[in-house]
Amino acid sequence: MNQINPHDRKIAETLKSLSFEPVASAIETSGKKARRFIIIVGLISLVAISSLTVMFWPEIMTSTRLGGRDPATLSANAAATEIATPAEQVAIQTNEGSAVRRLPVAMPQEIAGSGYVVAPHSIALFPKYGGILDDLAVEVGTRVEAGQIVAVLEDAKARFALEQARAALVSAKLTLAGYEIAQAQAQASLERVTALAARNVASGLQVDEANSALQIAQNVVAQGKQSVLLAELAIRIAREPVDALSVRAPISGTVTQLNTSVGDRVLASSDAQGLLTITNTNAMVIDADVAEANIALLQTGLRGEAVLDGFPDTPFAIELSRIAPVVSAAKGTVSIRLRFDAPPTGIRPNMAVRIRISAPIPATH
């Protein structure tokens, strides 16, 4: 049986305290912590890289499509092209840092606006003299021709005045007839006295008296004829208001509004409500407003297209015929007038319309 003396035990304990086992255990523990730290840092890095990739992916793809060219240069060229294209349609290309400019080309630009269909020839009809509406020969939508009777008024005073003038003319003609008879008698008396004087039966004084009587008779006849002319003129004056009681259409067109009915008293004053409104629907135009910024591009003769709100599927051709001499300060627009030839069937005044005009941009050098 082996026995360990105290000296050997002390040496064994000393050697055990110097053993590497605890150190190895500590090193093993530290290594595990280091690996864990590396794994965590790696995961965080991957998340960060993924986020940055998502954020900058468009820039990366843009850089890839640019083929390695300088983005700043390409952006400047693109901006120049964008600015130049509307005005001059100039294309800019980059070739080893140098810009190549194509020749300017005038391309059309579209001018948009809105407005209304207008009938320039529209007349509110007033009678020349007032009266009671006795007959109305039209209704809204009736097509009338210039000179056609559309209404008849009644004014008893005007008709009485005409009858009185006619009676005065009859009286003047009767009076003239009496004067002419007196003249014929004076003429016969002068001839008889002259014949007697030739036979020395009548004196020269009698001849002179007969001659004077004839001259007076002739003067009275002349006055009678003048009275007849005055009576005839009075008839024409009296007939004019009577004829005006028959109201006639001043233009050809369509009755678009009626303001009275049979039995109403109609006033002649233009401040009052008119009888009716006649509109020439065969000569309509478009009055529209466009932005003031387009005024340099506007010129008569430009062509375009219009679309009525009531007929959105039926565009028709238009042509610019007039540009307003002033600009609306309140709206910042300029008014234009356009004519058209083949509008949709059913077009009417005051319909809303949208217009587009093609205006060429002058090429700059």
C-alpha positions in Angstrom: 0.0 0.0 0.0 1.5 3.3 -1.2 1.5 6.1 1.2 2.0 9.7 0.3 4.1 11.7 2.7 3.3 15.2 3.5 6.1 16.5 1.3 4.7 14.8 -1.8 1.2 16.0 -1.1 2.4 19.5 -0.9 4.2 19.2 -4.2 1.0 17.6 -5.8 -1.1 20.5 -4.7 1.4 23.0 -6.0 1.4 21.3 -9.4 -2.3 21.1 -9.5 -2.6 24.9 -8.9 -0.3 25.4 -11.9 -2.4 23.1 -14.1 -3.8 24.5 -17.6 -7.3 23.0 -17.3 -9.0 26.1 -15.8 -7.3 28.3 -18.5 -8.6 26.1 -21.2 -12.1 26.2 -19.8 -12.0 30.0 -19.6 -10.7 30.2 -23.2 -13.5 27.9 -24.3 -16.1 30.2 -22.7 -14.6 33.3 -24.2 -14.6 31.7 -27.7 -18.3 31.0 -27.5 -19.1 34.6 -26.6 -17.0 35.8 -29.5 -18.8 33.6 -32.0 -22.1 34.7 -30.7 -21.1 38.4 -31.1 -19.9 37.8 -34.6 -23.2 36.1 -35.6 -25.2 39.0 -34.1 -23.0 41.6 -35.9 -23.4 39.7 -39.2 -27.2 39.6 -38.9 -27.3 43.3 -38.2 -25.0 44.0 -41.2 -27.2 41.9 -43.5 -30.3 43.8 -42.4 -28.6 47.2 -43.0 -27.3 46.2 -46.4 -30.8 45.0 -47.4 -32.3 48.3 -46.3 -29.7 50.3 -48.2 -30.2 48.2 -51.3 -34.0 48.9 -51.2 -33.5 52.6 -50.7 -30.9 53.1 -53.4 -32.1 50.5 -55.9 -33.6 53.0 -58.4 -30.3 55.0 -58.5 -28.4 51.7 -59.0 -30.6 50.7 -61.9 -30.4 54.2 -63.4 -26.6 54.1 -63.2 -26.6 50.6 -64.8 -28.8 51.8 -67.7 -26.6 54.9 -68.2 -23.8 52.4 -69.0 -21.3 54.1 -66.6 -21.8 57.6 -68.0 -21.7 60.6 -65.7 -25.3 61.0 -64.3 -24.7 64.8 -63.8 -23.8 65.3 -67.5 -26.8 63.2 -68.6 -29.1 65.0 -66.3 -28.0 68.4 -67.6 -28.4 67.2 -71.2 -31.9 65.8 -70.4 -32.9 69.1 -68.8 -31.7 71.0 -71.8 -33.6 68.7 -74.1 -36.7 69.1 -72.0 -36.5 72.9 -72.1 -35.6 73.1 -75.8 -38.1 70.6 -77.0 -41.3 72.6 -76.6 -39.9 75.7 -78.2 -37.5 74.3 -80.8 -37.8 70.5 -80.8 -34.0 70.3 -80.4 -32.4 67.0 -79.5 -29.1 66.9 -77.5 -26.9 63.9 -77.5 -23.7 63.3 -75.5 -20.7 61.9 -77.3 -17.5 61.8 -75.3 -18.5 64.9 -73.4 -19.5 66.9 -76.4 -23.1 67.9 -77.2 -24.5 67.5 -80.7 -27.5 69.7 -81.6 -29.9 68.8 -84.4 -31.4 71.4 -86.7 -34.5 73.2 -85.2 -37.8 71.9 -86.5 -41.1 73.8 -86.1 -43.6 71.5 -84.5 -47.3 72.3 -83.7 -48.4 73.1 -80.2 -51.9 72.6 -79.0 -53.9 75.5 -77.5 -56.9 74.6 -75.5 -59.9 76.7 -74.4 -63.6 76.7 -73.8 -66.5 78.9 -74.8 -70.0 79.0 -76.2 -71.8 78.8 -79.5 -73.0 82.3 -80.4 -75.4 83.6 -83.0 -74.1 87.1 -83.9 -77.3 88.0 -85.8 -79.9 87.8 -83.2 -82.6 90.6 -83.0 -85.1 91.4 -80.3 -88.1 92.7 -82.3 -90.0 95.8 -81.0 -93.0 97.3 -82.8 -92.5 100.8 -84.2 -95.7 102.0 -82.6 -97.5 100.6 -79.6 -100.8 98.8 -79.6 -102.8 95.7 -78.6 -101.5 92.4 -80.0 -104.3 91.2 -82.2 -102.6 88.3 -83.9 -99.4 86.3 -83.4 -98.4 84.3 -86.5 -95.4 82.4 -85.1 -94.2 80.4 -82.2 -90.9 79.4 -80.7 -89.0 77.4 -83.3 -90.8 78.8 -86.3 -88.6 79.5 -89.3 -89.3 83.0 -90.8 -88.0 84.9 -93.8 -87.1 88.6 -94.0 -90.2 90.7 -94.5 -92.6 88.0 -93.3 -95.5 89.3 -91.0 -95.0 87.7 -87.6 -97.5 89.7 -85.6 -100.4 92.2 -86.0 -101.3 95.0 -83.6 -104.5 97.0 -83.3 -104.5 100.8 -82.8 -107.9 102.5 -83.4 -106.5 106.0 -83.3 -104.0 105.2 -86.1 -106.8 103.7 -88.3 -109.1 106.7 -87.6 -106.3 109.1 -88.6 -105.9 107.2 -91.9 -109.6 107.3 -92.6 -109.6 111.1 -91.9 -106.7 111.6 -94.3 -108.5 109.7 -97.0 -111.6 111.8 -96.5 -109.5 115.0 -96.7 -108.2 113.8 -100.0 -111.6 113.3 -101.4 -112.6 116.8 -100.2 -109.5 118.3 -101.8 -110.3 116.6 -105.1 -113.9 117.9 -105.1 -112.7 121.4 -104.4 -110.2 121.2 -107.2 -112.9 120.0 -109.6 -115.0 123.2 -108.6 -112.0 125.4 -109.2 -111.4 123.8 -112.6 -115.0 124.5 -113.6 -114.6 128.2 -112.6 -111.4 128.3 -114.7 -113.2 126.9 -117.7 -116.0 129.5 -117.3 -113.4 132.3 -117.0 -111.7 131.1 -120.1 -115.0 131.0 -122.1 -115.9 134.5 -120.9 -112.6 135.9 -122.0 -113.0 134.4 -125.4 -116.5 135.8 -125.8 -115.5 139.3 -124.7 -112.5 139.2 -127.0 -114.8 138.4 -130.0 -117.2 141.2 -129.1 -114.4 143.6 -128.8 -113.2 142.7 -132.3 -116.6 143.9 -133.6 -116.5 146.9 -131.3 -119.3 145.6 -129.3 -117.3 145.2 -126.1 -114.8 147.6 -124.7 -111.2 147.0 -124.0 -112.0 147.3 -120.2 -114.3 144.3 -120.4 -111.6 142.4 -122.1 -109.1 143.2 -119.3 -111.6 142.2 -116.7 -112.3 138.9 -118.3 -108.6 138.2 -118.6 -108.0 139.0 -114.9 -110.9 136.7 -114.0 -109.3 133.9 -115.9 -105.9 134.4 -114.2 -107.6 134.3 -110.8 -109.4 131.1 -111.7 -106.1 129.5 -112.9 -104.4 130.5 -109.6 -107.3 128.9 -107.6 -107.0 125.7 -109.6 -103.3 125.6 -108.9 -104.0 126.0 -105.2 -106.6 123.3 -105.5 -104.1 120.9 -107.0 -101.6 121.7 -104.2 -104.3 120.9 -101.7 -104.8 117.5 -103.3 -101.0 116.8 -103.1 -101.0 117.7 -99.4 -104.0 115.4 -98.8 -102.2 112.6 -100.6 -99.1 113.2 -98.4 -101.3 113.2 -95.3 -102.6 109.8 -96.3 -99.1 108.4 -96.7 -98.2 109.8 -93.2 -101.4 108.3 -91.7 -100.9 105.0 -93.5 -97.3 104.5 -92.1 -98.3 103.8 -88.5 -101.2 101.6 -89.7 -98.8 99.6 -91.9 -96.4 99.3 -88.9 -99.1 97.6 -87.0 -98.2 94.6 -89.1 -94.9 93.6 -87.6 -92.4 92.0 -90.1 -89.3 90.0 -89.5 -86.2 92.1 -90.2 -84.0 89.1 -90.9 -84.4 85.5 -91.9 -84.0 83.1 -89.0 -85.7 81.2 -86.3 -88.0 82.5 -83.6 -86.1 81.7 -80.4 -88.1 83.6 -77.8 -91.7 84.9 -77.4 -92.4 87.5 -74.8 -96.1 88.3 -75.4 -99.4 86.7 -76.2 -102.6 87.8 -78.0 -104.4 90.6 -76.2 -101.3 92.1 -74.5 -100.6 95.8 -74.9 -97.2 96.1 -76.5 -95.1 99.3 -76.0 -92.9 100.8 -78.7 -90.1 101.8 -76.3 -86.9 99.7 -76.4 -86.8 99.8 -72.6 -89.9 97.6 -72.6 -90.0 93.9 -73.3 -89.9 93.1 -77.0 -92.4 91.1 -79.0 -90.0 88.2 -79.8 -86.5 87.3 -80.7 -85.3 86.1 -84.1 -81.9 84.4 -84.4 -80.1 83.6 -87.6 -79.0 80.0 -86.8 -77.4 79.5 -90.2 -74.5 81.8 -89.3 -73.3 80.8 -85.9 -69.8 81.1 -84.5 -67.9 80.1 -81.4 -66.6 82.6 -78.9 -64.0 81.1 -76.6 -61.3 82.1 -74.1 -57.7 80.9 -74.1 -54.9 81.5 -71.7 -53.1 84.9 -72.1 -49.8 82.9 -72.3 -50.8 81.6 -75.8 -51.3 85.0 -77.4 -48.0 85.0 -79.2 -49.0 81.8 -81.0 -52.4 83.0 -82.1 -53.0 84.2 -85.6 -56.1 84.2 -87.9 -56.4 81.2 -90.1 -55.3 78.6 -87.5 -57.3 75.4 -87.6 -58.4 73.1 -84.9 -61.1 70.9 -83.5 -64.2 71.6 -81.3 -66.4 69.4 -79.3 -69.8 70.3 -77.9 -70.7 69.2 -74.4 -74.0 68.1 -75.8 -72.4 66.0 -78.5 -69.1 64.8 -77.0 -68.6 62.1 -79.6 -68.9 64.4 -82.7 -65.9 66.7 -83.1 -65.9 69.1 -86.0 -63.3 71.4 -87.6 -62.9 75.1 -86.7 -60.9 78.0 -88.0 -59.7 81.1 -86.0 -61.3 84.2 -87.5 -60.8 86.9 -84.9 -58.6 87.8 -81.9 -59.8 90.2 -79.3 -57.8 93.5 -79.2 -57.7 93.4 -75.4 -57.0 90.8 -72.7 -59.2 90.2 -69.7 -57.3 91.3 -66.7 -59.7 89.6 -64.4 -59.4 86.2 -66.0 -56.0 86.4 -67.6 -57.5 85.2 -70.9 -57.9 86.5 -74.5 -61.2 86.0 -76.4 -61.2 84.5 -79.8 -63.9 83.9 -82.4 -63.9 80.8 -84.6 -66.0 79.8 -87.5 -67.1 76.3 -88.6 -68.7 74.7 -91.6 -70.0 71.3 -90.7 -71.2 71.2 -87.1 -73.2 68.4 -85.6 -76.9 68.3 -86.4 -78.8 69.9 -83.5 -76.2 72.6 -82.6 -77.9 75.5 -80.9 -76.8 79.0 -79.6 -75.3 79.1 -76.1 -74.2 75.5 -76.1 -70.9 75.0 -74.2 -68.0 73.9 -76.3 -64.3 72.9 -75.8 -61.8 73.8 -78.5 -58.2 72.7 -79.4 -56.1 74.7 -81.9 -52.9 73.6 -83.5 -50.4 76.5 -83.5 -46.9 76.0 -85.1 -44.0 77.2 -83.0 -41.6 79.4 -84.9 -38.2 77.8 -85.2 -35.4 79.8 -83.5 -31.8 79.8 -84.7 
